[in-house]
Amino acid sequence: MKIRLKQATLMEILSKGAIAALTDEAQGDTTVFSPLLKSVKIKVEADTITAESATKTLAVQYKHPVSQDEITIKETGEVMVLAKELFNWTKIQIDADILLSFKPLDTPQLISTVDGDAAGKASIKKLGNLEIMSRLQTKNGRKWSLESYDSSQVTWVNFSKPDAIFEVNQPLLKEAVKATAFAVMPIDPNHVKDAFAFQNYKDKIFLMGGDGVRMALYELNGVKNNKVKSSYTVPNKVLSSIVELLSDKEQVMFGFEDKNNKYRAFIYQSNFIIRADTIEQAIVDIKLPPLSLIFDQLAFVKFAKISKSELLGTLLSASLVNKKNILYVFKGNQILLHGISESGMSPSSGTVSLIECSRDVKVVWSVSHIIDIIRALPDDELSIMMPTAHTKIFKVISEKNPNFSYYARESDINTTKYGSVNTDVV
């Protein structure tokens, strides 16, 4: 294999095709075959450069047309090299021409991946070295070399695309992910709350991110070919990391597969496919509430509108003594924020003028839940709605982006220190 291409082109190929090898799952692997999990396979053919990587839970394939950029192929072939090392080296060769040249060994070499008495009992096969060189605009250059392994030691995924159950344009998907990701739990052992859910409600698809006590919701009003029957999940780490890499020139297709007790989500375009393990549909249906519980059983009315910047400053001040919960007292044209210390410090209070308020209310809300929505909302004001029925859930809407809404649960004031606070003397 011998090929010359632009640094930006190689970065695109690696950014997409090496995703799985660059994940924490791959990079943190300590098994005897970890070099293979951390590697990307690059196959150069006359008209296409294909990059693939895979772990137990994620597999990715990207095909880059040779005709698309300034690419010169002198020899076709295949290499399998450490992805992070090649990615990091390429990243700093700004605007350079890159030459990749495979130098095979006369005889394949077995490299032991264990030391001590077990040395030689576990090994991977090295076929040669990938010589990498850059030529900068200054006419100077840099070079390096990476070991290339035998890709047949890995059972590669058959990247067949399932039938799509819906498709959406990339800019809309990107906006939806950006708007809702803050509400997704970072890590969930059951892998329900650390995933995005696509739910169907009355033939409309919504992207949902939630952690059990709050939920960010985004209506994907540009969806085509909707065949979604229930809820489908895609891991947050996967969708958040690949949405920027998807092309905005074509639709993003979503498919889901249930075979041999394996549950997988597929996200794909014509030359880019991502397959990620997800969870059993029955578990999703149990753990995630259907949207009908919100839309059919709850009704909300306008309650208050507040300047985000003023509210954030006062909330950050009050939360210095209590980073968990703060008391909010809506009265007249003003809101009082009152924080009681968990460690004996003096209480901290502050007031913010209300742009609108329909009634006097005293509630306890999570500090992080309000800060997160303030930072996520594109509006200058926070528009809050309250339920008409007796429930602890409140709603935030966006006047700038009506596709977005946010739901969170207030704390029971009687189970906190705020239940006995006399707000008239605060």
DOFI-692532 format. One line per 5 residues: number of its first residue (from 1); for each residue x negated, y, z of N, C-alpha, C. Coordinates in steps of 0.05 Angstrom, whole numbers, always signed. Each point is the difference from the previous one (the first is absolute). Example, Ala and Ser with C-alpha at 12.3 -4.5 7.8 and 13.67 -1.06 7.14 Angstrom:
BEGIN
1 = -264/-114/+156/+18/+24/+0/-18/+24/+0 | +7/+21/-14/-16/+24/+1/+15/+22/+14
END
This chain:
BEGIN
1 = -17/-24/+0/+17/+24/+0/-17/+25/+0 | +6/+18/-18/-15/+25/-2/+19/+22/-10 | +4/+21/+16/+20/+20/-7/-9/+27/+10 | +8/+21/-15/-6/+27/+8/+27/+15/+2 | +4/+15/+21/+25/+15/+3/-4/+23/+19
6 = +20/+18/+1/-2/+24/+17/+5/-7/+29 | -12/+15/+17/+4/-4/+29/+29/+1/+8 | +15/+19/-11/+28/+3/+7/+16/-25/-9 | -7/-12/-23/+13/-24/-9/-5/-23/+18 | -25/-4/+8/-6/-22/+18/+14/+4/+27
11 = +1/+25/+10/+14/+6/+25/+29/-8/-2 | +13/+6/-23/+28/-7/-3/+4/-30/+0 | -17/-14/-13/+1/-30/-1/-3/-12/+28 | -20/+10/+15/-5/-10/+26/+22/+8/+20 | +9/+25/-2/+21/+10/+19/+25/-17/-2
16 = +6/-10/-24/+24/-16/-4/-6/-30/+4 | -19/-10/-15/-5/-29/+0/-13/-11/+25 | -13/+17/+16/-15/-10/+23/+15/+6/+26 | +25/+8/-2/+15/+8/+25/-1/-21/+21 | +6/-25/-7/+1/-22/+20/-26/-4/+13
21 = -22/+1/-15/-27/-4/+11/-9/+22/+18 | +13/+24/-3/-7/+23/+16/+17/+3/+26 | +19/-17/+3/+18/+2/+24/-15/-8/+25 | +12/+8/+23/-11/-8/+26/+0/-31/+3 | +20/-13/-12/+2/-29/+2/-25/-13/-13
26 = -8/+10/-23/-23/-12/-14/-26/+9/+13 | -3/+26/+5/-25/+10/+11/-6/-9/+28 | +22/-7/+15/-4/-10/+27/-2/-30/+2 | +1/-13/-23/-1/-30/+1/-28/-10/+8 | -1/-20/+17/-25/-10/+10/-3/-30/-6
31 = +17/-11/-17/-3/-28/-7/-24/-4/-18 | -6/-26/-4/-24/-6/-16/+2/+9/-29 | +24/+4/-9/+4/+9/-28/+8/+29/-2 | -7/+16/+20/+7/+28/+0/-11/+15/-24 | -25/-6/-10/-9/+15/-23/+18/-2/-24
36 = +14/-22/-3/+19/-3/-22/+25/+17/+3 | +10/+1/+25/+23/+16/+6/-6/+30/-4 | -24/+7/+4/-9/+28/-2/-8/+8/-28 | +4/-18/-19/-10/+5/-27/+23/+5/-20 | -8/+14/-21/+19/+5/-22/-11/-15/-25
41 = +18/-12/-14/-7/-13/-25/+5/+19/-23 | -20/+4/-16/+2/+18/-24/-6/-16/-25 | +21/-1/-17/-3/-15/-25/+2/+19/-23 | -21/-1/-17/-2/+18/-23/+6/-16/-25 | +21/+8/-15/+6/-11/-25/-1/+21/-22
46 = +4/-7/-24/-4/+19/-22/+18/+24/+2 | +25/-4/+10/+19/+22/+0/+9/+7/+28 | -8/-14/+21/+10/+4/+27/-21/-5/+21 | +0/+16/+21/-15/-5/+24/+20/-6/+22 | -2/-24/+12/+18/-9/+20/-14/-2/+27
51 = +12/+12/+21/-11/-1/+27/+21/-13/+18 | -9/-19/+16/+18/-15/+18/-13/-3/+28 | +17/+0/+20/-9/-6/+27/+23/-12/+15 | -6/-15/+21/+22/-14/+14/-9/-7/+28 | +19/+1/+19/-2/-11/+27/+23/-19/+4
56 = +4/-9/+24/+22/-19/+6/+27/+14/-4 | +1/+26/+5/+26/+14/+0/+3/+20/-23 | -21/+6/-15/+2/+20/-21/-17/-8/-24 | +11/+3/-24/-14/-6/-24/+6/+22/-20 | -21/+9/-15/+3/+22/-19/-15/-6/-26
61 = +12/+9/-22/-13/-2/-26/+5/+25/-16 | -21/+11/-11/+2/+24/-17/-15/-5/-26 | +14/+7/-22/-12/-3/-26/-3/+27/-13 | -25/+7/-7/-6/+26/-12/-6/-3/-29 | +15/+12/-18/-5/-2/-29/-27/+13/-7
66 = -16/-14/-15/-26/+10/-9/+4/+25/-17 | +21/+1/-16/+5/+23/-18/+7/+25/+14 | +6/-1/+26/+11/+23/+14/-21/+21/+7 | -25/-8/+5/-21/+18/+8/-26/-6/-17 | -20/+16/+7/-26/-4/-14/-14/-25/+13
71 = +5/-23/-12/-11/-25/+10/-14/-14/-22 | -25/-8/+5/-16/-14/-19/-6/-28/+11 | +10/-21/-14/-5/-27/+8/-21/-13/-18 | -22/-7/+12/-22/-14/-15/+2/-30/+3 | +9/-9/+23/+4/-28/+5/+24/-4/+18
76 = +18/-19/-7/+22/-6/+18/-10/-19/+22 | +17/-5/+19/-8/-17/+22/+15/+6/+26 | -10/-12/+22/+14/+3/+25/-20/+0/+23 | +7/+16/+20/-16/+1/+25/+19/+0/+24 | -11/-7/+23/+15/+2/+25/-19/+10/+21
81 = +5/+26/+8/-20/+13/+17/+15/+13/+24 | -15/+7/+20/+11/+13/+24/+13/+26/-8 | +26/+3/+6/+16/+22/-9/-8/+26/+14 | -3/+0/+26/-5/+25/+15/-27/+12/-8 | -20/-18/-4/-26/+10/-8/+0/+13/-27
86 = +13/-13/-20/+2/+11/-26/+17/+25/-1 | +21/+0/+15/+18/+23/+1/-15/+25/+12 | -14/-4/+23/-13/+22/+13/-23/+11/-18 | -15/-18/-13/-22/+9/-18/+11/+16/-23 | +22/-10/-13/+11/+13/-23/+11/+28/+8
91 = +12/+1/+23/+13/+25/+10/-19/+24/+0 | -25/-5/+6/-19/+23/+2/-16/+5/-26 | +6/-15/-21/-13/+5/-26/+18/+20/-16 | +3/+24/+10/+19/+19/-11/-6/+7/-29 | +21/-4/-17/-1/+7/-28/-22/-15/-16
96 = -9/-22/+11/-22/-15/-13/+11/-20/-20 | -17/-9/-18/+5/-24/-16/-10/-24/+16 | +16/-21/+1/-8/-24/+15/-5/-23/-19 | -22/-14/+5/-6/-24/-16/+0/-24/+19 | +17/-19/-7/+1/-25/+15/-11/-22/-17
101 = -19/-15/+11/-13/-21/-15/-4/-25/+17 | +12/-22/-8/-3/-25/+16/-25/-15/-9 | -16/-7/+20/-25/-16/-4/+4/-27/+13 | +5/-21/-16/+5/-26/+11/-25/-13/+10 | +2/-17/+21/-22/-17/+9/-4/-24/-19
106 = -23/-10/-2/-5/-24/-16/+16/-23/+12 | +1/-1/+26/+15/-21/+14/+16/+13/+23 | +26/-6/+1/+17/+12/+22/-13/-6/+27 | +3/+19/+18/-12/-2/+27/+22/-2/+21 | -3/-19/+19/+18/-2/+22/-10/+16/+23
111 = +17/+19/+9/-8/+17/+22/+15/-8/+25 | -15/-8/+21/+13/-9/+25/+13/+24/+14 | +24/-4/+10/+14/+21/+14/+1/-4/+30 | -15/-20/+10/-2/-5/+29/-30/-4/+7 | -6/+5/+25/-28/-3/+9/-3/-23/+19
116 = -24/-5/+9/-5/-20/+20/+3/-28/-11 | +8/-18/+18/+2/-29/-7/+20/-5/-23 | +20/+19/-3/+21/-4/-20/-8/+11/-27 | -24/+12/-2/-9/+12/-25/+1/-21/-23 | +11/+8/-22/+2/-17/-23/+26/-15/-2
121 = +15/-1/+22/+26/-14/+0/+23/+17/-12 | -5/+26/-1/+20/+18/-13/-16/+19/-17 | +7/+1/-25/-15/+17/-18/+18/+10/-23 | -9/+22/-12/+14/+10/-24/-20/+0/-23 | +10/-2/-24/-17/-2/-24/-6/+27/-12
126 = -25/+7/-3/-8/+24/-13/-9/-7/-29 | +11/+15/-19/-6/-5/-28/-21/+19/-11 | -3/+22/+13/-20/+20/-10/+3/+26/+14 | -8/+21/-13/+1/+27/+11/+13/+19/-19 | +16/+19/+10/+11/+21/-16/-18/+24/+3
131 = -14/+7/-21/-18/+24/+1/+18/+24/-7 | +0/+20/+18/+16/+24/-4/-18/+24/-2 | +5/+16/-20/-17/+24/-4/+18/+23/-7 | -8/+24/+8/+14/+24/-7/-18/+20/-14 | +11/+14/-19/-15/+21/-14/+15/+26/+4
136 = -12/+18/+14/+12/+25/+8/-2/+21/-23 | +15/+22/+3/-1/+21/-20/-28/+13/-1 | -14/-2/+21/-28/+11/+1/-20/-18/-14 | +10/-22/-11/-17/-21/-13/-15/-17/+19 | +4/+5/+26/-12/-18/+20/+20/-23/+5
141 = -9/-20/+15/+17/-23/+5/-6/-14/+26 | +18/-19/+6/-3/-16/+24/+7/-29/-7 | -11/-18/+15/+6/-28/-6/+1/-16/+26 | +14/-23/-2/+4/-18/+22/+6/-27/-11 | +3/-20/+18/+6/-27/-8/+18/-14/+21
146 = +20/-14/-10/+18/-15/+18/+1/-29/-8 | +1/-18/+20/+3/-28/-7/+27/-6/-12 | +1/-17/-20/+25/-8/-13/+5/-29/+6 | +24/-6/+11/+8/-26/+8/+16/-15/-21 | +3/-26/+4/+15/-16/-18/+30/+3/+7
151 = +16/+12/-18/+28/+6/+7/+17/-25/+1 | -10/-23/-11/+16/-25/+1/+2/-11/+29 | -15/+12/+18/+1/-9/+28/+26/+11/+14 | +13/+18/-14/+25/+12/+10/+24/-10/-16 | +21/-6/+14/+25/-7/-14/+15/+26/-6
156 = -1/+8/-25/+11/+26/-8/+30/-2/-5 | +13/+22/+4/+29/+2/-2/+8/+0/-29 | +22/-14/-5/+13/+1/-27/+18/+25/+0 | -9/+21/-13/+14/+26/+2/+23/+1/-19 | +19/-18/+3/+25/+1/-15/+19/+20/+14
161 = +14/+16/-16/+17/+20/+12/+29/-11/+2 | +12/+2/+24/+27/-9/+2/+19/+21/-12 | +25/-8/-4/+19/+20/-10/+3/+23/+19 | +1/+24/-10/+3/+23/+17/+28/+2/+11 | +2/+8/+26/+27/+4/+11/+7/+30/+1
166 = -20/+17/-4/+6/+28/-6/-26/+13/-10 | +3/+23/-12/-23/+16/-9/+4/+29/+6 | -22/+14/+5/+1/+28/+9/-24/+14/-12 | +3/+26/-4/-23/+15/-11/-20/+6/+23 | -25/+1/-7/-22/+2/+20/+2/+26/+16
171 = +5/+24/-12/+1/+24/+17/+21/-2/+22 | +24/-11/-7/+21/-3/+20/-8/-19/+22 | -12/-23/-7/-9/-19/+19/-22/+12/+18 | -18/+14/-12/-22/+13/+15/+11/+20/+21 | +20/+16/-8/+12/+19/+18/+14/-14/+23
176 = +14/-22/-7/+16/-15/+20/-19/-12/+21 | -22/-12/-9/-19/-13/+18/-13/+21/+18 | -8/+23/-12/-12/+21/+16/+19/+11/+21 | +26/+2/-7/+20/+11/+18/+7/-18/+23 | -3/-26/-3/+10/-19/+20/-21/-15/+15
181 = -25/+1/-9/-21/-17/+11/-6/+6/+30 | +5/+24/+8/-6/+8/+28/+17/-16/+20 | +23/-9/-8/+18/-14/+19/-6/-30/+1 | -17/-11/-16/-6/-28/-1/-20/-7/+23 | +5/-21/+14/-17/-9/+21/-27/-9/-12
186 = -23/+8/+12/-26/-7/-10/-4/-31/-2 | +6/-13/+22/-3/-30/+1/+24/-12/+14 | +11/-20/-13/+22/-15/+12/-6/-30/-4 | -2/-15/+22/-6/-29/-2/+20/-15/-18 | +24/+10/-1/+20/-13/-17/+1/+10/-29
191 = -16/+21/-5/-3/+12/-27/+27/+9/-12 | +17/+10/+18/+25/+12/-10/-2/+31/+2 | -8/+9/+24/-1/+29/+5/-26/+14/-11 | -19/-16/-9/-24/+12/-13/+3/-2/-30 | +24/-2/-10/+5/-3/-29/+22/+20/-8
196 = -1/+8/-25/+22/+15/-12/+22/-20/-8 | +25/+9/+2/+22/-17/-9/+16/+15/-22 | +6/-15/-21/+18/+10/-21/+27/-12/+5 | +20/+17/+4/+27/-9/+6/+20/+10/-20 | +19/-16/-6/+22/+8/-18/+24/+8/+16
201 = +11/+23/-7/+25/+9/+12/+17/+12/-22 | +22/-13/-6/+19/+9/-21/-14/+7/-26 | -17/-20/-8/-14/+2/-26/-22/+22/-1 | -7/+9/+24/-22/+19/+2/-23/-13/+15 | -25/+6/-8/-23/-11/+14/-12/+21/+18
206 = -5/-8/+25/-13/+18/+20/-26/-13/+9 | -21/+17/+3/-25/-9/+12/+1/+8/+30 | -4/-20/+17/+2/+4/+28/-26/-6/+15 | -8/+17/+18/-22/-5/+18/+9/+5/+28 | -4/-19/+18/+9/+3/+27/-15/-17/+20
211 = +1/+7/+25/-14/-15/+21/+19/-11/+21 | +26/+1/-5/+19/-12/+19/+15/+21/+16 | -12/+24/+4/+14/+22/+14/+4/+24/-18 | -12/+0/-23/+4/+22/-19/-2/-12/-28 | +10/+16/-20/+1/-9/-27/-2/+23/-19
216 = -18/-1/-19/-2/+20/-22/+11/-14/-25 | +18/+15/-13/+15/-12/-23/-3/+18/-24 | -4/-13/-23/-3/+15/-25/+17/-14/-22 | +18/+15/-12/+16/-11/-22/-16/+1/-26 | -4/-23/-13/-14/-1/-25/+21/+3/-23
221 = +7/+25/-6/+22/+4/-18/-7/-3/-29 | -24/-8/-6/-8/-5/-28/-3/-29/-6 | +9/-18/+17/-4/-28/-4/+16/-10/-24 | -13/-18/-15/+13/-13/-23/+2/-30/+4 | +18/-13/-14/+3/-29/+1/+2/-11/+28
226 = +16/+12/+16/+3/-8/+28/+13/-27/+3 | -15/-19/+11/+10/-27/+5/-4/-8/+29 | -5/+20/+17/-6/-5/+28/+26/-8/+14 | -1/-23/+14/+24/-10/+14/-1/+5/+30 | -24/+3/+11/-3/+2/+29/-24/+19/+6
231 = -15/-7/+20/-24/+15/+7/-25/-15/-8 | -19/+15/-11/-26/-12/-8/-22/+17/+12 | -20/-13/+11/-22/+15/+13/-26/-2/-16 | -16/+22/+2/-27/+1/-11/-18/+11/+22 | -22/-13/+7/-17/+10/+21/-8/+29/-4
236 = +1/+16/+21/-7/+28/-1/-28/+4/-11 | -19/-16/+10/-28/+4/-9/-3/-4/-30 | +16/-18/-11/-2/-6/-29/+12/+23/-16 | +25/+6/+6/+14/+20/-16/-12/+28/+3 | -9/+7/+24/-12/+26/+3/-27/+3/-14
241 = -14/-22/-2/-27/+1/-13/+1/-2/-30 | +22/-12/-11/+0/-3/-29/+18/+20/-15 | +17/+14/+14/+19/+17/-13/-13/+23/-16 | -23/+9/+10/-15/+21/-14/-14/-10/-24 | -5/-26/-1/-15/-13/-22/+18/-7/-23
246 = +25/-2/+5/+19/-7/-22/+3/+22/-20 | +3/-7/-25/+2/+20/-21/+27/+15/+1 | -1/+26/-5/+25/+15/-2/+11/+1/-28 | -12/-16/-18/+8/+0/-28/+21/-23/-5 | +4/-18/+19/+18/-22/-4/+14/-7/+26
251 = +22/-14/-2/+15/-8/+24/-15/-20/+17 | +5/+1/+26/-11/-19/+19/+21/-21/+5 | -7/-25/-4/+18/-22/+2/-4/-14/+27 | +22/-9/+12/-1/-15/+25/+13/-27/-3 | -13/-21/+9/+11/-27/-1/-6/-14/+26
256 = +16/-20/+7/-5/-15/+24/+3/-30/-6 | -16/-16/+14/-1/-28/-6/+1/-16/+26 | +15/-22/-1/+3/-18/+23/-5/-28/-10 | -25/-10/+4/-7/-27/-10/-17/-14/+21 | +7/-25/+6/-15/-17/+18/-6/+14/+27
261 = +21/+12/+11/-2/+14/+25/-19/+23/+0 | -6/+11/-23/-16/+24/-4/+18/+23/-9 | -2/+23/+13/+16/+22/-7/-18/+23/-9 | +4/+8/-25/-19/+19/-12/+14/+22/-15 | -12/+24/+3/+10/+24/-14/-19/+5/-23
266 = +11/+7/-23/-16/+7/-23/+5/+29/-8 | -21/+15/-5/+2/+27/-10/-17/+1/-26 | +12/+8/-22/-16/-3/-24/+8/+20/-22 | -21/+5/-17/+4/+15/-25/-12/-17/-22 | -3/+11/-24/-8/-17/-23/-28/-12/+4
271 = -18/+14/+13/-28/-10/+3/-9/-1/+29 | +18/+1/+19/-7/+1/+28/+21/-15/+16 | -9/-20/+15/+19/-16/+16/-11/-5/+28 | +17/+4/+20/-7/-4/+28/+20/-20/+11 | -11/-21/+13/+16/-20/+13/-7/+0/+30
276 = +20/+5/+17/-5/+2/+28/+19/-19/+15 | -11/-14/+20/+17/-17/+17/+19/+17/+16 | +25/-8/+3/+19/+14/+16/+14/-21/+17 | +22/+7/+12/+13/-18/+20/+26/-12/-11 | +9/-20/+13/+23/-15/-8/+25/+18/+0
281 = +16/-2/-21/+23/+17/-3/+19/-2/+24 | +3/-24/+11/+18/-3/+23/-9/+17/+24 | -26/+1/+4/-11/+16/+22/+4/+30/-5 | -3/+9/-25/+5/+28/-7/+28/+7/+7 | +19/-17/-8/+28/+6/+5/+7/+2/+29
286 = -14/-15/+17/+5/+0/+29/-13/+24/+13 | -25/+6/-8/-16/+21/+14/+7/+28/-10 | +8/+3/-25/+6/+26/-11/+30/+5/-1 | +10/+21/+11/+29/+6/-1/+8/+7/-28 | +23/-9/-10/+9/+8/-26/+8/+30/+0
291 = -3/+13/-22/+6/+29/-1/+29/+6/+5 | +17/-20/-3/+28/+4/+5/+5/+7/+29 | -17/-8/+18/+3/+7/+29/-3/+30/+4 | -17/+12/-17/-4/+29/+2/+21/+15/-16 | +3/-8/-25/+17/+15/-18/+30/-4/+5
296 = +8/-24/+8/+28/-6/+3/+11/+4/+29 | -18/-3/+19/+9/+0/+28/-7/+25/+15 | -18/+16/-11/-7/+25/+14/+6/+24/-18 | +9/+21/+13/+4/+25/-14/-15/+22/+15 | -11/+19/-15/-16/+21/+12/+10/+28/-9
301 = -3/+19/+18/+8/+28/-6/-24/+18/+5 | +0/+23/-14/-22/+19/+4/-1/+9/+30 | -24/+2/+10/-4/+7/+28/-17/+25/+3 | -26/-2/-9/-18/+22/+5/-21/+2/-23 | -10/+25/-2/-22/+5/-19/-21/+17/+15
306 = -25/-9/-3/-22/+12/+16/-24/+4/-18 | -15/+21/+4/-25/+4/-14/-20/-22/+7 | -10/-14/-20/-19/-22/+6/-25/+10/+13 | -12/+22/-9/-25/+10/+11/+3/+8/+29 | +22/+14/+6/+4/+8/+28/+4/-24/+18
311 = +17/-18/-10/+6/-24/+16/-26/-17/+5 | -16/-3/-21/-24/-16/+3/-19/+11/+21 | -4/+27/-1/-19/+12/+19/+10/-3/+29 | +26/+4/+4/+11/-3/+27/+0/-29/+9 | +6/-18/-18/+0/-28/+7/-28/-10/+7
316 = -20/+8/-15/-28/-8/+6/-8/+11/+28 | +9/+24/+6/-6/+12/+26/+13/-16/+23 | +26/-6/-3/+14/-14/+20/-10/-29/+3 | -9/-12/-22/-8/-28/+1/-28/-4/+12 | -13/+22/+7/-26/-3/+13/+2/-14/+27
321 = +24/+1/+12/+3/-13/+26/+16/-26/-3 | +12/-4/-22/+15/-25/-5/+0/-6/-30 | -16/-19/-8/-2/-6/-28/+21/-20/-10 | +17/-9/+18/+20/-19/-8/+27/+12/-5 | +12/+14/+20/+27/+11/-4/+1/+29/+10
326 = +17/+16/-13/+4/+28/+8/+30/+5/+2 | +8/+17/+19/+28/+8/+2/+5/+24/-18 | +22/-2/-16/+8/+21/-18/+28/+10/+10 | +1/+26/+6/+25/+11/+10/+9/+21/-21 | +21/-7/-15/+11/+19/-20/+22/+16/+14
331 = -4/+26/+1/+20/+17/+13/+1/+27/-13 | +23/+7/-10/+4/+26/-14/-17/+0/-25 | -17/+21/-2/-17/+3/-23/-29/-7/+5 | -4/-17/+20/-27/-7/+8/-2/-29/+9 | -24/-11/-4/-5/-27/+10/-24/+1/+19
336 = +4/-13/+23/-21/-3/+20/-13/-27/-2 | -26/-1/-2/-15/-25/+1/-14/-2/+27 | +4/-22/+14/-11/-3/+27/-13/-27/+3 | -26/+1/+7/-15/-25/+4/-7/-4/+29 | +6/-23/+11/-7/-7/+28/-23/-19/-1
341 = -21/+6/+16/-24/-16/-1/+4/-28/+12 | -14/-19/-12/+0/-27/+11/-22/-4/+20 | -17/+20/+3/-24/-4/+17/-2/+22/+22 | +21/+15/+4/-1/+19/+22/-6/+29/-8 | -5/+6/-25/-5/+27/-8/+26/+16/+0
346 = -3/+27/+0/+24/+17/+0/+15/-4/-26 | +27/+3/+0/+15/-2/-24/-8/+21/-20 | +5/-5/-26/-6/+19/-21/+25/+5/-16 | +7/+26/-4/+25/+7/-14/-5/+21/-21 | +19/+2/-18/-1/+21/-21/+26/+2/-13
351 = +5/+23/-13/+26/+4/-14/-5/+6/-29 | +20/-7/-17/+0/+5/-28/+27/+11/-8 | +1/+20/-17/+25/+11/-10/+13/-20/-19 | +26/-2/+1/+15/-17/-18/+11/+16/-24 | -3/-10/-24/+11/+13/-23/+30/-6/-1
356 = +8/-24/+8/+28/-8/+2/+2/-20/+22 | +23/-1/+13/+6/-20/+20/+30/-1/+5 | +12/-23/-2/+29/-3/+2/+10/-3/+28 | -17/-10/+19/+10/-4/+27/-24/-4/+19 | +5/+2/+26/-21/-3/+20/-3/-30/+5
361 = -26/-8/+0/-6/-29/+4/-26/-2/+16 | -2/-21/+16/-25/-6/+14/-8/-29/-7 | -23/-3/-12/-9/-27/-9/-30/-4/+6 | -8/-25/+0/-28/-7/+3/-9/-15/-25 | -19/+11/-14/-10/-11/-25/-30/-7/+2
366 = -8/-19/-15/-28/-8/-1/-17/+22/-12 | -23/+5/+11/-18/+20/-10/-10/-7/-28 | -10/-24/-3/-11/-8/-26/+21/-1/-22 | +25/-8/+7/+21/-1/-20/+7/+27/-11 | -1/+21/+16/+6/+27/-9/-24/+11/-15
371 = -24/-4/+11/-24/+11/-14/-3/-13/-27 | +5/-26/-2/-3/-13/-26/+19/+10/-21 | +25/+5/+8/+20/+9/-20/-5/+29/-7 | -10/+16/+19/-7/+28/-7/-22/+0/-22 | -19/-17/+3/-23/-1/-19/+8/-13/-26
376 = +19/-18/+0/+8/-14/-24/+20/+16/-17 | +16/+16/+13/+21/+14/-14/-11/+23/-17 | +9/+2/-26/-10/+22/-17/+13/+27/+6 | +21/+1/+15/+14/+25/+6/-15/+17/+21 | +8/+25/+1/-12/+18/+21/+16/-2/+26
381 = +25/-10/-2/+16/-3/+24/+7/-30/+4 | +4/-7/+25/+9/-26/+8/+31/+0/+2 | +14/-14/-17/+29/-1/+1/+9/-26/+13 | +12/+3/+23/+8/-23/+17/+30/-4/-2 | +8/-25/-2/+28/-7/+1/+5/-19/+24
386 = +23/+3/+12/+8/-17/+23/+23/-18/-7 | +2/-23/+12/+22/-19/-6/+27/+10/+10 | +21/-8/-13/+27/+7/+9/+9/-20/+22 | -9/-24/-2/+6/-21/+20/-21/-1/+21 | +5/-14/+22/-19/-2/+22/-23/-19/-8
391 = -22/+11/-6/-24/-16/-7/-24/+17/+6 | -23/-13/+3/-24/+14/+7/-17/+7/-25 | +11/-4/-23/-15/+5/-25/+6/+28/-10 | -22/+14/-8/+3/+26/-13/-12/-2/-28 | +6/+19/-17/-8/+0/-28/-13/+26/-8
396 = -21/-2/-16/-13/+24/-11/+3/-2/-31 | +8/+22/-12/+2/+1/-29/-19/+20/-12 | -5/-3/-26/-17/+20/-14/+17/+14/-21 | +2/+27/+2/+14/+15/-20/-16/+2/-26 | -26/-2/+2/-17/+1/-24/+0/-26/-15
401 = +3/-22/+15/-1/-27/-12/+24/-16/+11 | +23/+1/-13/+23/-14/+10/-2/-30/-1 | -20/-11/-13/-4/-29/-1/-10/-10/+27 | -11/+18/+17/-13/-9/+24/+18/+5/+25 | +0/-19/+18/+13/+4/+26/-15/-16/+21
406 = +4/+8/+25/-15/-11/+22/+19/-5/+24 | -2/-24/+12/+17/-7/+23/-18/-8/+23 | +6/+9/+24/-15/-8/+23/+18/-2/+24 | -9/-14/+20/+17/-5/+24/-11/+17/+23 | +19/+14/+13/-8/+16/+23/-3/-19/+24
411 = -15/+9/+20/-4/-15/+25/+24/+5/+18 | +5/-20/+17/+21/+3/+20/-11/+19/+22 | +12/+24/+1/-11/+20/+19/+1/-9/+29 | +18/-18/+7/+2/-9/+28/-22/-20/+8 | -14/-10/-20/-22/-19/+6/-27/+14/+0
416 = +0/+27/-4/-24/+15/+0/+0/+20/+23 | -22/+14/+4/-3/+20/+21/+17/+24/-5 | +11/+3/-25/+14/+24/-8/+29/-1/+9 | +10/-23/+10/+28/-2/+8/+8/+19/+22 | -19/+7/+18/+7/+16/+23/-11/+29/-3
421 = -9/+7/-24/-11/+27/-4/+22/+21/-1 | -3/+21/+16/+19/+23/-1/-11/+20/-20 | +10/-1/-24/-11/+17/-22/+5/+30/+5 | +19/+6/+18/+6/+29/+5/-23/+14/+14 | -17/-16/+13/-22/+13/+15/-27/-7/-11
426 = -1/-13/-23/-25/-7/-13/-13/+25/-12
END
